[in-house]
Amino acid sequence: MGTSAQVRPVLHDLKAGK
């Protein structure tokens, strides 16, 4: 159940255009 924490930063990175 700790995947949500890793998925959140990933979505932010995609939005930032990293």
Backbone atoms as SQL, in Angstrom:
CREATE TABLE atoms (id INTEGER PRIMARY KEY, chain TEXT, resi INTEGER, resn TEXT, atom TEXT, x REAL, y REAL, z REAL);
INSERT INTO atoms VALUES
  (1, 'A', 1, 'MET', 'N', 0.855, -1.212, 0.000),
  (2, 'A', 1, 'MET', 'CA', 0.000, 0.000, 0.000),
  (3, 'A', 1, 'MET', 'C', 0.881, 1.250, 0.000),
  (4, 'A', 2, 'GLY', 'N', 2.145, 1.070, -0.323),
  (5, 'A', 2, 'GLY', 'CA', 3.050, 2.235, -0.339),
  (6, 'A', 2, 'GLY', 'C', 3.327, 2.682, -1.769),
  (7, 'A', 3, 'THR', 'N', 2.526, 2.127, -2.697),
  (8, 'A', 3, 'THR', 'CA', 2.753, 2.493, -4.109),
  (9, 'A', 3, 'THR', 'C', 2.189, 3.887, -4.381),
  (10, 'A', 4, 'SER', 'N', 1.117, 4.221, -3.681),
  (11, 'A', 4, 'SER', 'CA', 0.481, 5.541, -3.884),
  (12, 'A', 4, 'SER', 'C', 1.511, 6.653, -3.673),
  (13, 'A', 5, 'ALA', 'N', 2.344, 6.483, -2.679),
  (14, 'A', 5, 'ALA', 'CA', 3.350, 7.522, -2.369),
  (15, 'A', 5, 'ALA', 'C', 4.330, 7.660, -3.527),
  (16, 'A', 6, 'GLN', 'N', 4.594, 6.547, -4.221),
  (17, 'A', 6, 'GLN', 'CA', 5.562, 6.614, -5.333),
  (18, 'A', 6, 'GLN', 'C', 4.864, 7.065, -6.609),
  (19, 'A', 7, 'VAL', 'N', 3.590, 6.803, -6.693),
  (20, 'A', 7, 'VAL', 'CA', 2.837, 7.189, -7.902),
  (21, 'A', 7, 'VAL', 'C', 2.590, 8.693, -7.905),
  (22, 'A', 8, 'ARG', 'N', 2.436, 9.260, -6.740),
  (23, 'A', 8, 'ARG', 'CA', 2.155, 10.716, -6.642),
  (24, 'A', 8, 'ARG', 'C', 3.311, 11.535, -7.234),
  (25, 'A', 9, 'PRO', 'N', 4.527, 11.317, -6.808),
  (26, 'A', 9, 'PRO', 'CA', 5.689, 12.057, -7.332),
  (27, 'A', 9, 'PRO', 'C', 5.859, 11.831, -8.824),
  (28, 'A', 10, 'VAL', 'N', 5.521, 10.647, -9.280),
  (29, 'A', 10, 'VAL', 'CA', 5.670, 10.324, -10.715),
  (30, 'A', 10, 'VAL', 'C', 4.724, 11.187, -11.534),
  (31, 'A', 11, 'LEU', 'N', 3.503, 11.336, -11.059),
  (32, 'A', 11, 'LEU', 'CA', 2.516, 12.150, -11.793),
  (33, 'A', 11, 'LEU', 'C', 2.978, 13.603, -11.823),
  (34, 'A', 12, 'HIS', 'N', 3.557, 14.042, -10.739),
  (35, 'A', 12, 'HIS', 'CA', 4.042, 15.435, -10.673),
  (36, 'A', 12, 'HIS', 'C', 5.177, 15.643, -11.666),
  (37, 'A', 13, 'ASP', 'N', 6.032, 14.641, -11.781),
  (38, 'A', 13, 'ASP', 'CA', 7.179, 14.733, -12.710),
  (39, 'A', 13, 'ASP', 'C', 6.666, 14.822, -14.141),
  (40, 'A', 14, 'LEU', 'N', 5.650, 14.029, -14.451),
  (41, 'A', 14, 'LEU', 'CA', 5.098, 14.027, -15.819),
  (42, 'A', 14, 'LEU', 'C', 4.504, 15.399, -16.124),
  (43, 'A', 15, 'LYS', 'N', 3.851, 15.974, -15.141),
  (44, 'A', 15, 'LYS', 'CA', 3.234, 17.308, -15.349),
  (45, 'A', 15, 'LYS', 'C', 4.310, 18.372, -15.517),
  (46, 'A', 16, 'ALA', 'N', 5.429, 18.183, -14.829),
  (47, 'A', 16, 'ALA', 'CA', 6.527, 19.167, -14.903),
  (48, 'A', 16, 'ALA', 'C', 7.237, 19.041, -16.254),
  (49, 'A', 17, 'GLY', 'N', 7.006, 17.933, -16.945),
  (50, 'A', 17, 'GLY', 'CA', 7.651, 17.775, -18.259),
  (51, 'A', 17, 'GLY', 'C', 9.063, 17.246, -18.094),
  (52, 'A', 18, 'LYS', 'N', 9.286, 16.526, -16.999),
  (53, 'A', 18, 'LYS', 'CA', 10.632, 15.983, -16.760),
  (54, 'A', 18, 'LYS', 'C', 10.855, 14.875, -17.776);
